[in-house]
């Protein structure tokens, strides 16, 4: 028996259900705007949608009995992959890993671009299609974006999160600190006695861990060794300029060991080393990080720390599939191991 009818038969006056009018009055918005926000339709500021959803939750509004649009029979067998861009070596690896895993688990993968614009409302688009979960790569979602998805019961997995966890979200990363340690040990073993580090700017969590691992191992193995650190914006062009500065600043003689926090920045370092009249693999030994497809095509091929991007993306998709199918997710944070891949840029 419906709740209202049960209350009526028992002589208790049922509490009036919150209406769209009540939410509109609470938010100071029109009923039309509130309706569009709750249905995930139309363009509007993300903050407005979040305010409407928060008010609906606070007032106890439910859409039981409404029959609008195509009816759903549970969660869609869709998983969204949200990235800032999809046409670079990193995103290609992540997309391939996520797509293969989703297909094996019986899900379709939806590619969603996060645009750096105030009116970009990708969480509402995901909410409206009822995705089983969301993988977010190298993007930090805002609290309001997380709320929009959480209110719809859509779980999130962060892939290689930029910062330390401030929100209780699942995440899949890699052993960045250990990767930096391995890079330093390899360069020392190959004969480097002075070092250049091309760090990323902004200083994301994973970039900091890579540099910290490298510098700690260099100090442990060679106390007092010269380490010149320069920063670049994670692009090859800036890394080229940063490397050129470092090569003019570094004192001493003997082979230089250069560690770049990404393969793309290592490619920029290659150009600066060549322009300085130095030889890669002899005068300057270079190690990158990621092992994207282009690393082996550089001349000479790049020694790098392999970040298992495909496996990370597949693991993230697996977590979401487990959650969608009622299986418990015991470990909210996972780290997959990095691997040193020696090639000719370190004379290997």
PLY file of the C-alpha trace (Angstrom):
ply
format ascii 1.0
element vertex 348
property float x
property float y
property float z
element edge 347
property int vertex1
property int vertex2
end_header
0.00 0.00 0.00
1.43 3.45 -0.89
2.74 5.50 1.99
0.13 8.28 1.61
-2.74 5.77 1.50
-1.38 3.93 4.53
-1.16 7.19 6.47
-4.71 8.10 5.41
-6.14 4.79 6.66
-4.31 5.15 9.96
-5.76 8.61 10.58
-2.36 10.34 10.21
-2.17 13.31 7.87
0.65 12.60 5.39
3.43 15.13 5.04
3.14 17.01 1.75
5.73 15.94 -0.78
8.20 18.65 -1.79
7.39 20.04 -5.21
9.30 21.78 -7.97
7.70 25.00 -6.74
9.19 24.47 -3.29
12.66 23.85 -4.70
12.36 26.88 -6.98
11.36 29.09 -4.05
14.18 27.69 -1.93
16.77 28.46 -4.65
15.24 31.68 -5.95
14.96 30.19 -9.45
12.14 29.53 -11.89
10.33 26.18 -11.93
11.51 25.67 -15.51
15.15 26.10 -14.50
14.74 23.71 -11.57
13.08 21.11 -13.80
15.86 21.33 -16.38
18.50 21.02 -13.69
16.94 17.93 -12.16
16.50 16.28 -15.55
20.04 17.13 -16.69
18.74 19.00 -19.72
19.85 22.22 -21.34
22.88 24.43 -20.75
23.32 26.16 -17.42
26.11 26.96 -15.00
27.43 23.95 -13.11
27.02 25.88 -9.86
23.29 26.36 -10.58
22.72 22.66 -11.18
24.65 21.77 -8.03
22.56 24.27 -6.00
19.30 22.79 -7.29
20.41 19.23 -6.60
21.52 20.17 -3.09
18.16 21.84 -2.41
16.26 18.82 -3.73
18.26 16.55 -1.48
17.77 18.85 1.54
14.00 19.08 1.00
13.62 15.36 0.37
12.36 15.73 -3.20
11.87 12.47 -5.09
10.84 11.92 -8.67
8.93 8.72 -7.93
6.15 8.12 -10.40
7.33 10.65 -12.97
7.44 9.20 -16.45
9.54 11.48 -18.57
11.69 10.47 -21.50
12.79 6.92 -22.14
12.32 4.73 -19.04
15.39 3.06 -17.61
15.69 -0.49 -16.33
18.66 0.04 -14.04
22.13 1.39 -14.67
23.28 1.66 -18.27
26.17 -0.58 -19.26
28.25 2.49 -19.99
31.48 3.67 -18.41
32.68 7.23 -19.01
36.35 8.11 -19.46
36.87 11.81 -18.74
40.10 13.44 -19.94
41.16 16.97 -20.78
42.21 15.86 -24.27
42.27 12.70 -26.36
44.97 13.29 -28.97
48.30 12.74 -27.22
50.37 9.64 -26.39
49.16 9.50 -22.76
45.44 9.59 -23.60
45.88 7.08 -26.43
47.32 4.52 -24.00
44.68 5.21 -21.36
41.83 5.02 -23.87
43.08 1.74 -25.33
43.39 0.13 -21.90
39.98 1.33 -20.76
38.24 0.35 -24.00
39.64 -3.20 -24.06
38.74 -3.78 -20.40
35.24 -2.35 -20.82
34.53 -4.55 -23.83
35.75 -7.67 -22.02
33.44 -6.86 -19.10
30.42 -6.18 -21.33
30.41 -2.38 -21.10
30.67 0.37 -23.69
33.20 3.16 -23.14
32.08 6.77 -23.60
34.80 9.38 -24.17
33.97 12.64 -22.39
36.14 15.74 -22.76
36.50 18.03 -19.75
36.62 21.59 -21.08
38.14 24.33 -18.96
35.05 26.51 -19.19
32.58 27.67 -16.52
29.57 26.34 -18.46
31.06 22.89 -19.04
28.74 20.52 -17.19
30.08 17.07 -18.02
28.86 15.49 -14.73
25.25 16.27 -15.66
25.72 14.71 -19.10
27.05 11.56 -17.43
24.22 11.62 -14.90
21.60 11.96 -17.62
22.79 8.83 -19.44
22.99 6.80 -16.22
26.56 5.57 -16.59
27.76 2.75 -14.37
30.82 4.75 -13.36
33.41 7.34 -14.33
37.18 7.15 -14.79
38.75 10.61 -14.52
42.32 10.94 -15.79
44.75 13.61 -14.54
41.87 15.92 -13.59
40.78 16.93 -10.11
36.97 17.12 -9.96
35.41 19.83 -7.84
33.28 19.04 -4.80
30.12 20.08 -6.68
30.98 17.81 -9.62
31.52 14.89 -7.26
28.19 15.67 -5.55
26.29 15.59 -8.85
27.59 12.08 -9.59
27.36 10.82 -6.00
23.71 11.89 -5.76
23.00 9.73 -8.82
24.91 6.78 -7.30
27.60 6.93 -9.98
31.05 5.96 -8.58
34.29 7.69 -9.60
37.83 6.37 -9.99
40.67 8.88 -10.31
43.47 7.76 -12.64
46.87 9.19 -11.70
45.38 11.90 -9.47
47.09 15.29 -9.59
46.98 15.96 -5.88
46.73 14.19 -2.56
43.26 12.88 -1.82
40.99 15.58 -0.37
37.81 13.70 -1.30
37.08 10.04 -0.47
37.37 8.71 -4.03
38.87 5.52 -5.40
42.11 6.05 -7.28
44.57 4.07 -9.35
48.14 5.30 -9.69
51.67 4.04 -10.11
54.84 3.89 -8.02
56.13 7.33 -9.01
58.63 7.64 -6.16
60.11 4.22 -6.90
60.32 5.13 -10.58
62.38 8.22 -9.77
64.61 6.09 -7.53
65.21 3.59 -10.34
66.05 6.41 -12.77
68.77 7.77 -10.47
70.23 4.33 -9.75
70.40 3.52 -13.47
72.14 6.79 -14.38
74.70 6.31 -11.61
75.30 2.71 -12.70
75.86 3.95 -16.28
78.55 6.39 -15.10
76.77 9.74 -14.54
78.43 11.87 -11.88
76.41 15.11 -12.13
72.73 15.45 -12.73
69.97 17.53 -14.31
66.34 17.10 -13.32
63.60 18.56 -15.56
60.63 18.73 -13.21
57.04 19.44 -14.18
55.22 22.70 -13.57
52.56 22.73 -12.13
54.03 20.46 -9.49
51.44 17.71 -9.50
51.62 15.02 -6.83
53.06 12.42 -9.20
55.71 14.82 -10.49
56.82 15.69 -6.97
57.10 12.01 -6.10
59.27 11.30 -9.15
61.68 14.13 -8.34
61.82 13.23 -4.66
62.62 9.62 -5.46
65.36 10.62 -7.89
67.03 13.18 -5.63
66.88 10.94 -2.55
68.60 8.09 -4.39
71.22 10.39 -5.93
72.01 11.77 -2.48
72.16 8.29 -0.98
74.43 6.87 -3.65
76.53 9.98 -4.31
76.38 12.41 -1.37
77.23 15.94 -2.41
76.82 15.30 -6.14
75.72 18.30 -8.22
71.98 18.22 -9.04
70.59 21.09 -11.13
66.81 21.23 -11.18
64.83 23.16 -13.80
61.07 23.29 -14.38
58.98 23.04 -17.53
55.23 23.01 -18.16
55.15 19.31 -19.14
55.70 20.21 -22.83
58.70 19.51 -25.06
59.16 23.17 -26.00
59.52 24.37 -22.43
61.67 21.36 -21.55
64.02 22.25 -24.39
64.55 25.72 -22.94
64.87 24.38 -19.39
67.51 21.87 -20.50
69.47 24.54 -22.37
69.61 26.62 -19.17
70.69 23.63 -17.08
73.50 22.68 -19.45
75.00 26.16 -19.17
74.67 26.16 -15.36
75.93 22.72 -14.38
79.55 22.73 -13.11
82.15 19.98 -13.31
83.23 17.42 -15.87
82.15 13.97 -16.88
78.89 12.46 -18.08
75.67 14.24 -17.13
72.67 12.20 -16.07
69.42 13.90 -17.10
66.05 12.82 -15.72
62.89 14.26 -17.29
59.56 13.72 -15.52
57.83 12.73 -18.77
58.83 11.34 -22.14
57.50 14.45 -23.86
59.84 16.62 -21.81
62.68 14.18 -22.53
62.08 14.75 -26.26
62.53 18.49 -25.70
65.74 17.79 -23.77
67.06 15.84 -26.78
66.84 18.95 -28.94
68.65 21.13 -26.41
71.43 18.56 -25.99
71.94 18.37 -29.76
71.97 22.17 -30.05
74.66 22.29 -27.35
76.85 20.01 -29.49
76.68 17.14 -27.01
76.04 13.46 -27.66
73.08 11.61 -26.08
74.21 8.32 -24.61
77.79 9.52 -24.15
77.99 13.13 -22.91
74.44 13.23 -21.55
72.58 10.12 -20.43
68.81 10.64 -20.57
65.96 8.91 -18.74
62.30 9.82 -19.25
59.07 8.70 -17.60
55.92 7.05 -19.05
57.18 4.84 -21.93
54.63 6.18 -24.37
54.78 4.86 -27.92
57.12 7.58 -29.25
59.86 6.87 -26.68
61.34 4.04 -28.72
61.23 6.11 -31.92
63.47 8.89 -30.64
67.05 8.80 -31.87
68.65 7.28 -29.94
65.73 5.34 -28.40
64.86 6.68 -24.96
65.55 4.88 -21.70
62.47 5.49 -19.60
60.42 4.48 -16.60
57.41 2.57 -17.86
54.17 3.71 -16.30
51.63 0.92 -16.95
48.98 3.25 -18.37
46.90 0.59 -20.13
46.88 -1.62 -17.06
45.99 1.32 -14.81
43.03 2.26 -17.00
41.89 -1.38 -17.16
42.11 -1.65 -13.37
40.00 1.50 -12.96
37.32 0.11 -15.29
37.38 -3.17 -13.37
36.73 -1.38 -10.08
33.68 0.33 -11.57
32.35 -2.90 -13.04
32.72 -4.58 -9.64
30.79 -1.77 -7.97
28.05 -1.80 -10.63
27.56 -5.54 -10.22
27.45 -5.47 -6.44
30.93 -6.77 -5.68
32.77 -5.03 -2.85
35.81 -2.87 -3.59
38.16 -3.52 -0.70
41.05 -1.22 -1.59
40.09 2.35 -2.52
43.69 3.20 -3.54
45.83 1.03 -5.82
49.38 1.47 -7.12
50.71 -0.49 -10.07
54.51 -0.87 -10.27
56.74 1.08 -12.66
59.51 -0.62 -14.64
62.84 0.69 -15.93
63.16 0.17 -19.71
66.85 0.64 -20.70
67.61 1.82 -24.23
70.39 3.61 -26.09
69.91 7.08 -24.53
71.87 5.82 -21.51
74.30 3.76 -23.57
72.38 0.62 -22.60
0 1
1 2
2 3
3 4
4 5
5 6
6 7
7 8
8 9
9 10
10 11
11 12
12 13
13 14
14 15
15 16
16 17
17 18
18 19
19 20
20 21
21 22
22 23
23 24
24 25
25 26
26 27
27 28
28 29
29 30
30 31
31 32
32 33
33 34
34 35
35 36
36 37
37 38
38 39
39 40
40 41
41 42
42 43
43 44
44 45
45 46
46 47
47 48
48 49
49 50
50 51
51 52
52 53
53 54
54 55
55 56
56 57
57 58
58 59
59 60
60 61
61 62
62 63
63 64
64 65
65 66
66 67
67 68
68 69
69 70
70 71
71 72
72 73
73 74
74 75
75 76
76 77
77 78
78 79
79 80
80 81
81 82
82 83
83 84
84 85
85 86
86 87
87 88
88 89
89 90
90 91
91 92
92 93
93 94
94 95
95 96
96 97
97 98
98 99
99 100
100 101
101 102
102 103
103 104
104 105
105 106
106 107
107 108
108 109
109 110
110 111
111 112
112 113
113 114
114 115
115 116
116 117
117 118
118 119
119 120
120 121
121 122
122 123
123 124
124 125
125 126
126 127
127 128
128 129
129 130
130 131
131 132
132 133
133 134
134 135
135 136
136 137
137 138
138 139
139 140
140 141
141 142
142 143
143 144
144 145
145 146
146 147
147 148
148 149
149 150
150 151
151 152
152 153
153 154
154 155
155 156
156 157
157 158
158 159
159 160
160 161
161 162
162 163
163 164
164 165
165 166
166 167
167 168
168 169
169 170
170 171
171 172
172 173
173 174
174 175
175 176
176 177
177 178
178 179
179 180
180 181
181 182
182 183
183 184
184 185
185 186
186 187
187 188
188 189
189 190
190 191
191 192
192 193
193 194
194 195
195 196
196 197
197 198
198 199
199 200
200 201
201 202
202 203
203 204
204 205
205 206
206 207
207 208
208 209
209 210
210 211
211 212
212 213
213 214
214 215
215 216
216 217
217 218
218 219
219 220
220 221
221 222
222 223
223 224
224 225
225 226
226 227
227 228
228 229
229 230
230 231
231 232
232 233
233 234
234 235
235 236
236 237
237 238
238 239
239 240
240 241
241 242
242 243
243 244
244 245
245 246
246 247
247 248
248 249
249 250
250 251
251 252
252 253
253 254
254 255
255 256
256 257
257 258
258 259
259 260
260 261
261 262
262 263
263 264
264 265
265 266
266 267
267 268
268 269
269 270
270 271
271 272
272 273
273 274
274 275
275 276
276 277
277 278
278 279
279 280
280 281
281 282
282 283
283 284
284 285
285 286
286 287
287 288
288 289
289 290
290 291
291 292
292 293
293 294
294 295
295 296
296 297
297 298
298 299
299 300
300 301
301 302
302 303
303 304
304 305
305 306
306 307
307 308
308 309
309 310
310 311
311 312
312 313
313 314
314 315
315 316
316 317
317 318
318 319
319 320
320 321
321 322
322 323
323 324
324 325
325 326
326 327
327 328
328 329
329 330
330 331
331 332
332 333
333 334
334 335
335 336
336 337
337 338
338 339
339 340
340 341
341 342
342 343
343 344
344 345
345 346
346 347
